[in-house]
Amino acid sequence: FLKCAFILLMVVFHLTYVSAVFPYAKQVTYTFHMPGFLIISGYLMNVHKEAGAFFRMIWWLLVPYLVMESGYIVMASLLPINEHIDNLTPGVFAERLFVRPLGPYWYLQAMILCGTVYYTAVRMTGGHFMIRLLLCVGACRILSLTGALSFPCAMYFFAGAAMRMLSLGVKEVFRPMWLSAVLFLLLMVDGANLDKACLGGVLIVYFVMSAGMWVYGLLP
């Protein structure tokens, strides 16, 4: 249910007309929809597969990413879009493809990097939760310094992974409460909170997911 809501919001606010007419609503939505999706993705990532099965799954993310991102980069050099590339060289192409992707496909790159880090940490540390988590955070911090990964986005992914490692259910963490909807509305009116990397942004993500679970409980 939450993934469906976040996907629909992602599609709606990637439409130029909608984002131009409702810029504040776009800013609010961008504060929580991808962080929420990353939490769910980290929670659902299965790192207990055999290496062959796991990296086959990574391959099924990598191929579409390479194909679609390559097409996006080429078209960005030809079309007058916001992310237009004036001079597309092999170096610029490689940087955009492997380090700083354009457009919406950064999410696949983040999944590939975070998933690989997560799988490697699990294999290296056995059942030691804190050591495993510290390795994941450290590796993601290093990757963020290269520009290949957003550190706040990686932390949302590993928040979901930590829930799974601790065997916590989604409703245990994001308790269904109508009050969460009210708190979300109070937070969203202050533009300073509309940043997923600040405390206000983290609280918005939490309250949206909690309110979403409450709404889900009301549906037939």
SVG drawing of the C-alpha trace seen along z (x, -y; Angstrom):
<svg xmlns="http://www.w3.org/2000/svg" viewBox="-14 -28 51 48">
<polyline fill="none" stroke="black" stroke-width="0.4" points="0.0,0.0 2.8,-2.5 4.8,-1.6 1.8,-2.1 1.2,-5.6 4.8,-6.6 5.0,-5.4 1.9,-7.3 3.3,-10.5 6.6,-10.0 4.9,-9.8 2.6,-12.7 5.3,-15.1 7.7,-14.1 5.1,-15.7 6.5,-19.1 3.0,-20.7 2.1,-19.4 5.4,-20.4 5.3,-23.9 1.7,-24.6 2.2,-23.1 5.9,-23.8 5.3,-23.7 3.4,-20.4 6.3,-19.0 8.7,-20.1 6.6,-18.4 6.3,-15.2 10.0,-15.0 10.7,-15.2 9.1,-11.8 8.2,-9.8 11.6,-8.5 12.9,-8.2 9.8,-6.1 10.4,-4.0 14.0,-3.5 13.1,-2.4 10.7,0.3 13.4,1.3 16.0,1.8 13.4,3.7 12.6,6.1 16.1,6.6 16.9,10.3 20.6,10.7 20.4,14.3 20.4,15.7 23.4,17.6 25.9,15.3 24.8,16.4 21.1,15.7 21.8,12.4 24.0,11.0 21.6,12.2 19.1,9.9 21.6,7.1 22.2,7.8 18.5,7.4 18.8,3.9 22.0,3.1 21.0,3.8 17.9,1.6 19.8,-1.1 22.6,-1.1 20.2,-1.1 17.7,-3.7 20.3,-6.0 22.4,-5.9 19.3,-6.9 18.5,-9.7 22.0,-11.1 22.0,-11.1 18.6,-12.7 19.6,-15.3 22.3,-16.4 19.7,-16.8 16.6,-18.2 16.2,-21.6 15.3,-20.0 16.3,-21.3 19.2,-18.9 20.5,-19.7 24.1,-18.7 25.8,-21.3 28.8,-19.3 28.5,-15.5 31.9,-13.9 32.9,-10.3 34.1,-11.6 30.9,-13.4 28.9,-10.3 30.9,-8.0 30.6,-10.3 26.9,-10.6 26.4,-6.9 28.6,-5.6 28.9,-8.4 26.2,-11.2 23.2,-9.9 20.7,-12.3 16.9,-11.9 14.9,-9.4 17.2,-6.4 19.5,-7.3 17.2,-5.1 18.4,-1.9 22.0,-3.0 21.3,-3.5 19.7,-0.1 22.7,1.6 25.2,-0.1 23.3,0.2 22.3,3.8 25.9,4.8 27.2,3.1 24.5,4.7 25.2,8.2 28.9,7.9 28.6,6.6 26.3,9.5 28.7,12.0 31.7,10.5 30.2,10.1 27.9,13.0 25.2,12.1 26.9,9.0 24.2,6.3 26.2,3.2 29.4,4.2 27.3,5.0 25.5,1.7 28.7,-0.3 30.3,1.3 27.3,0.4 27.3,-3.2 31.0,-3.6 31.0,-2.2 28.1,-4.4 29.8,-7.4 32.9,-6.7 30.7,-6.2 28.9,-9.5 32.3,-11.3 32.8,-10.2 29.4,-11.6 28.2,-8.1 25.6,-7.9 23.5,-10.2 24.4,-9.6 20.9,-10.6 19.2,-8.3 21.6,-5.4 20.7,-6.0 17.0,-5.6 17.7,-2.4 19.7,-1.0 17.0,-2.2 14.8,0.3 17.5,2.9 18.1,2.4 14.4,3.0 14.7,6.3 17.9,7.3 16.2,6.6 13.1,8.5 10.8,5.5 7.5,5.4 6.6,2.3 3.5,1.7 5.7,2.0 7.9,-0.9 5.4,-2.9 2.4,-2.6 -0.9,-3.4 -2.1,-6.7 -4.4,-9.4 -2.3,-11.9 0.6,-11.3 -1.4,-12.9 -1.9,-16.0 1.8,-16.2 2.7,-15.8 0.5,-18.8 2.0,-20.9 5.6,-20.1 5.0,-20.6 3.9,-24.3 7.5,-25.2 9.7,-25.1 12.8,-24.5 11.5,-21.0 11.3,-20.1 14.7,-18.5 14.9,-14.7 18.4,-15.1 17.2,-17.3 15.4,-16.2 12.1,-17.8 12.4,-15.9 13.0,-12.6 10.0,-13.2 7.9,-14.0 8.9,-10.6 8.0,-8.8 4.6,-10.6 3.7,-10.0 4.4,-6.3 2.6,-6.1 -0.4,-8.0 -0.3,-5.8 -0.6,-2.7 -3.6,-4.3 -5.3,-5.1 -4.6,-1.5 -6.4,-0.2 -9.6,-2.2 -9.8,-0.7 -12.0,2.3"/>
</svg>
